[in-house]
Structure formats: structure tokens, C-alpha cells
Amino acid sequence: MGHWHSQFTKAIKKQPYIPLKSLDPRVNRLPAATNSLPKAPLDQFGTFEVFVQAREGKPFQHEGAVHAPNVEMAYVLAKETFTRRFTCVSIYVADTRNVHVSPLTEGMTNAYDNIKEVPSDGNSVSYEIYHLFKRGKQHQHAGTVKASNANEALWLAKGQLKPEKQVFNIWAIRTNDIRFTQPEDLGLWQTLPEKKFRDAAAYKGGDKLKSFLEKQKNNNP
Amino acid sequence: MKPDEVTGEDPQKLAAFEARIDRGEKIEPTDWMPKLYRKQVIRMIEQHAHSEIIGALPEGTWITRAPGFKRKMALMAKVQDEVGHGQLLYSAAETLGKSREQMIDDLINGKSKYSNVFNYPTFTWADCCFISWLVDAGAIVNQLANAKGSYGPYCRALDRICAEESFHLKYGHHCVIYLASGTQKQREMFQEAINRWWPPMMHFFGPSDKISVHTEILMKWKVKMDTNDNMRNQFLDMYVPKIWELGFSIPDPKLKKDPQTGRWQYTEPNWEEFKRVINGDGPCNKERLEVRRIAEERGRWVREALRAPKMEYVTPLA
């Protein structure tokens, strides 16, 4: 015998399951795709790392990655993906290929223990340095150094930025490779506080539920 | 006894890996890990990502028909969240070396699975409310457990996701309270939605786990955080009283909580139907994948126009 649940739903008007005319307007209104497979291989965009500053004075923190065909679109997608509701002061993105990564350490080994002196090999530019303080957490911005290459930047960070706390991993990104929030971008978050419909707090059903339950009780004492 | 999949692994590295998990530390993408761990974590995160993307479809079709401006805005925000969760999860799975393109290909080709519950249709607004409240509630039970797992990037994605799910749950409950305290017709609509959705909801957490060496090792590695039956029980414990409170019935005469054990008893779900639908023979399987194919096909010219020769796909860092 069919579906066990059918015996309990006899009283209810039976809904046809199969065949089913689509309920999706995208399927109903538009012609079907004709030639979708196999799709072109390597139809992929680049990868960008996203950093968010939650409040003024707080360090930027790594939040995750987005894929985009260029840095401007990466910036917009980062805003959509990571700052839909928690207000932030600023975000920035950098191409993943431009992030210089030290080996991840464990136990009592400080990531700076593995950083050896590197001589300068030309003109210095600024690099942003990030620290990971706990495995499983996310990298935080530590400061800026002037160096001629990324390895030298890590070496200089060892002298200038190494904190008391143990560091498990260090990243360095050339400042010029970062797409920062510009003053004209600040409007992106201006209307966020008005978008109450995104917050759980906007859906208080308690009073309505209470009066409904009381009415039920009075109707069936 | 170790399952066969682990026999080829370096015993010292395996011991260090397991010790790290026992200490409660997270595994990060560059850490050594057994092949079985990598394979299972990719599979799990990928299925979760697909479920977010496909799961947005049955509700998405109701945006234009949601009752009133406020409900439209809320539903639009919720659907946007689901798609955003898919983005976070794909990135987390990518850190283990499977490209996003490969995952999307596997979804479209029917090789990868997604949550079976989304292969059922949303005939009415009440069906949509059932998903927003109760399917999301089930997902939260699952996600809160998995957020305590061992893979760092997945846990971080889940922390973000769970924070947003609290809006979905409150919104869904709000919708249902309005239907429950509305007209007779509205109440009937939601009762019919429960009757339609209860069997897929019971399927949602999957069949009882076979107590195999495989399951045991995945729980030891904190890939799987609890048994399917425990999660189903937790869901029933939290939500059956809330459904009954609103004066609705659940189409299972055996459903009751055993006061001795604290466990819920229920009619065994029809696992044959579950298997059949997972393998493609459900009311909406074809349609769900067709929508993805259409998006892939129609969006291709946009992606081609945007592609820049200097850009290159690389694995995300963390």
C-alpha cells in the first residue's frame, strides 16, 4: 500500500503530486534551457579575501572569501555577503594571490619563530600585517610596515609588531593591492538601520499568541 | 579496529590529528588530515551549500505572492540570506580543494545531493510558512550541532549562518501565529500544509544511523556531531508542543513523548519513499535542477563578458 500518511489525510482535499505543472514562474514563463550541458569548463572568477571593521577603532578582521571577475565587483559582493545586517564601519578586499601566508604553527610554537631575516632588495612600500591569535578564529589586522618584499615585511613585523600573545599565523598584503572603502562608499551602509525587516526583533508574535491562547481557553473551558 | 579507509594513513600523523580534535582544537585547511576526513567534510559542506541554494527556490516562488508588502520584504530578505549562506558554504568547502565550478557541475548533473525536503512543492502560502518556521527549525538543530564540529572554516560559516537563522525562525513563527489566529480558512490552510509536510519533515534528519565503524570514526573526528535519531528527537521535543499549542494536529496517531525515557515515539517514516525521492523520483526534483540549469545557461553570456584573462581562480585561504 502507498504512502502511510495518506490514510491520515483522507479527510483533506487530496493534492495531486505527480504529474505536477511547475509552480516556479522561472520555469513557467520562460522557455526551457536548450544547451546547458556540458557547460564550458573553467567558467570561474578569481578569489578575493574579505576583511571587515565592525566599529571605529577595532581592527579589521578576515571574514571569508568571494569570487568575482575584478576587484570592484569583489568589493560589492563582499558588502552583500558579509554586511547585510550587522553594521560595520568599513570593509576591504584583496586578491587571494596577493596574500602572503606564513606557515601555520601549533602548540607553543610562535609563527614568528619561523621568520628569518631577509635583506631589503630595493624600494620599500607599505605592507599590512595580520595575526591569528587562536586556531579556529580569524586573522586580525596588526599594523603596517615598510618593506621591499613580503618576506622582508614579515621579518620587519617581527621587530615592530610582534605581540606578547602567541601568534599562530601571519599574513602580509601590500597596501596598494587592497581595495579599501572610499569616502563615497560609506553610503552603502547608511540605510542598514532602517532595514528592520531583516531582524528577528521585528517579529514579536508573543502578544498575538497570548491573546489567541486565552480566547481558545475561554471558548473551550 | 580501524575502517579500511584509514589503514593507509601515517599512524603518527593520524594520532596527532586525532589528539588535536580531542583537545577541542579546530582543523584548518593547511593541516594534515586523513583522506577520509577530507572526503567526508567536502561532501557534507557541499550538500549543505546545495541545500541552501535549492532550498531558496520553493520559498522564492512565493515572494511575488506573499500577503502584503511587509511579508514580501521579509521573504525577499530571507531568500537572499539562504543564497548568501550557500556562498559562505561553497567557500568553506573550496578550502579543501574542490572548486566551486566542480560542485555546481555535480549539482546540475545530479551527482551531488541536497536536502530531500526541497523536492516537495509549495502549493500555498501556508506551505511557504511551514518551510520558514519548521524546516528552518530543523536546519537550526542540525547547524547548531555542526557548528561545534572540527573543521574551522565550516564552523565559522555556521556561526554566521546560525545568527541569521534566528531571524528566519522568528519570522516563520510570526507568519504561522497569524495564520493560526486568523480565519477558519487560514487555519485550514496551515493544517493542510502540516499534513503535506509532516512526512518530508520526519525524513529531514535521515534514517536511523547504522552503528557502523564508519559512523563511529566520523563522530570521533567531529564530522558528524550527533545521530539522526537524536536530532529528530530534539526537533520533536522543541516544536511538537508549539504546533499543538496553536491547536493544530499532526498526522501521526502514534506521536507522543514517552514520559519514562523522554524520547518521542512516532510511526516509522516511509524510508522507501525517502530513497525514491532522493534518487530523483520526487514531485519537484526535475524542476529544481532545471531552474539551476536555466540560471547557468542564461547567465553564461554575463560570465563570459565579465571574465578577465588576468584573473585566476585560486582556493580561498580560510
Boltz contact constraints between the chains, C-beta under 6 A:
constraints:
  - contact:
      token1: [A, 4]
      token2: [B, 270]
      max_distance: 6.0
  - contact:
      token1: [A, 5]
      token2: [B, 199]
      max_distance: 6.0
  - contact:
      token1: [A, 5]
      token2: [B, 251]
      max_distance: 6.0
  - contact:
      token1: [A, 8]
      token2: [B, 251]
      max_distance: 6.0
  - contact:
      token1: [A, 9]
      token2: [B, 195]
      max_distance: 6.0
  - contact:
      token1: [A, 12]
      token2: [B, 192]
      max_distance: 6.0
  - contact:
      token1: [A, 12]
      token2: [B, 195]
      max_distance: 6.0
  - contact:
      token1: [A, 15]
      token2: [B, 123]
      max_distance: 6.0
  - contact:
      token1: [A, 17]
      token2: [B, 283]
      max_distance: 6.0
  - contact:
      token1: [A, 18]
      token2: [B, 283]
      max_distance: 6.0
  - contact:
      token1: [A, 20]
      token2: [B, 283]
      max_distance: 6.0
  - contact:
      token1: [A, 22]
      token2: [B, 287]
      max_distance: 6.0
  - contact:
      token1: [A, 23]
      token2: [B, 61]
      max_distance: 6.0
  - contact:
      token1: [A, 23]
      token2: [B, 121]
      max_distance: 6.0
  - contact:
      token1: [A, 24]
      token2: [B, 61]
      max_distance: 6.0
  - contact:
      token1: [A, 24]
      token2: [B, 291]
      max_distance: 6.0
  - contact:
      token1: [A, 26]
      token2: [B, 291]
      max_distance: 6.0
  - contact:
      token1: [A, 27]
      token2: [B, 287]
      max_distance: 6.0
  - contact:
      token1: [A, 33]
      token2: [B, 293]
      max_distance: 6.0
  - contact:
      token1: [A, 33]
      token2: [B, 294]
      max_distance: 6.0
  - contact:
      token1: [A, 33]
      token2: [B, 297]
      max_distance: 6.0
  - contact:
      token1: [A, 36]
      token2: [B, 293]
      max_distance: 6.0
  - contact:
      token1: [A, 36]
      token2: [B, 296]
      max_distance: 6.0
  - contact:
      token1: [A, 36]
      token2: [B, 297]
      max_distance: 6.0
  - contact:
      token1: [A, 43]
      token2: [B, 303]
      max_distance: 6.0
  - contact:
      token1: [A, 44]
      token2: [B, 101]
      max_distance: 6.0
  - contact:
      token1: [A, 44]
      token2: [B, 313]
      max_distance: 6.0
  - contact:
      token1: [A, 46]
      token2: [B, 311]
      max_distance: 6.0
  - contact:
      token1: [A, 46]
      token2: [B, 312]
      max_distance: 6.0
  - contact:
      token1: [A, 47]
      token2: [B, 314]
      max_distance: 6.0
  - contact:
      token1: [A, 47]
      token2: [B, 316]
      max_distance: 6.0
  - contact:
      token1: [A, 49]
      token2: [B, 317]
      max_distance: 6.0
  - contact:
      token1: [A, 64]
      token2: [B, 91]
      max_distance: 6.0
  - contact:
      token1: [A, 65]
      token2: [B, 91]
      max_distance: 6.0
  - contact:
      token1: [A, 65]
      token2: [B, 316]
      max_distance: 6.0
  - contact:
      token1: [A, 69]
      token2: [B, 306]
      max_distance: 6.0
  - contact:
      token1: [A, 69]
      token2: [B, 307]
      max_distance: 6.0
  - contact:
      token1: [A, 69]
      token2: [B, 308]
      max_distance: 6.0
  - contact:
      token1: [A, 69]
      token2: [B, 311]
      max_distance: 6.0
  - contact:
      token1: [A, 70]
      token2: [B, 308]
      max_distance: 6.0
  - contact:
      token1: [A, 81]
      token2: [B, 84]
      max_distance: 6.0
  - contact:
      token1: [A, 81]
      token2: [B, 87]
      max_distance: 6.0
  - contact:
      token1: [A, 96]
      token2: [B, 314]
      max_distance: 6.0
  - contact:
      token1: [A, 97]
      token2: [B, 314]
      max_distance: 6.0
  - contact:
      token1: [A, 104]
      token2: [B, 28]
      max_distance: 6.0
  - contact:
      token1: [A, 104]
      token2: [B, 30]
      max_distance: 6.0
  - contact:
      token1: [A, 135]
      token2: [B, 25]
      max_distance: 6.0
  - contact:
      token1: [A, 135]
      token2: [B, 26]
      max_distance: 6.0
  - contact:
      token1: [A, 136]
      token2: [B, 26]
      max_distance: 6.0
  - contact:
      token1: [A, 136]
      token2: [B, 152]
      max_distance: 6.0
  - contact:
      token1: [A, 197]
      token2: [B, 73]
      max_distance: 6.0
  - contact:
      token1: [A, 197]
      token2: [B, 74]
      max_distance: 6.0
  - contact:
      token1: [A, 197]
      token2: [B, 77]
      max_distance: 6.0
  - contact:
      token1: [A, 198]
      token2: [B, 77]
      max_distance: 6.0
  - contact:
      token1: [A, 200]
      token2: [B, 166]
      max_distance: 6.0
  - contact:
      token1: [A, 200]
      token2: [B, 167]
      max_distance: 6.0
  - contact:
      token1: [A, 200]
      token2: [B, 170]
      max_distance: 6.0
  - contact:
      token1: [A, 203]
      token2: [B, 170]
      max_distance: 6.0
  - contact:
      token1: [A, 203]
      token2: [B, 171]
      max_distance: 6.0
  - contact:
      token1: [A, 203]
      token2: [B, 174]
      max_distance: 6.0
  - contact:
      token1: [A, 205]
      token2: [B, 173]
      max_distance: 6.0
  - contact:
      token1: [A, 205]
      token2: [B, 174]
      max_distance: 6.0
  - contact:
      token1: [A, 205]
      token2: [B, 177]
      max_distance: 6.0
  - contact:
      token1: [A, 208]
      token2: [B, 177]
      max_distance: 6.0
  - contact:
      token1: [A, 208]
      token2: [B, 181]
      max_distance: 6.0
  - contact:
      token1: [A, 209]
      token2: [B, 177]
      max_distance: 6.0
  - contact:
      token1: [A, 212]
      token2: [B, 181]
      max_distance: 6.0
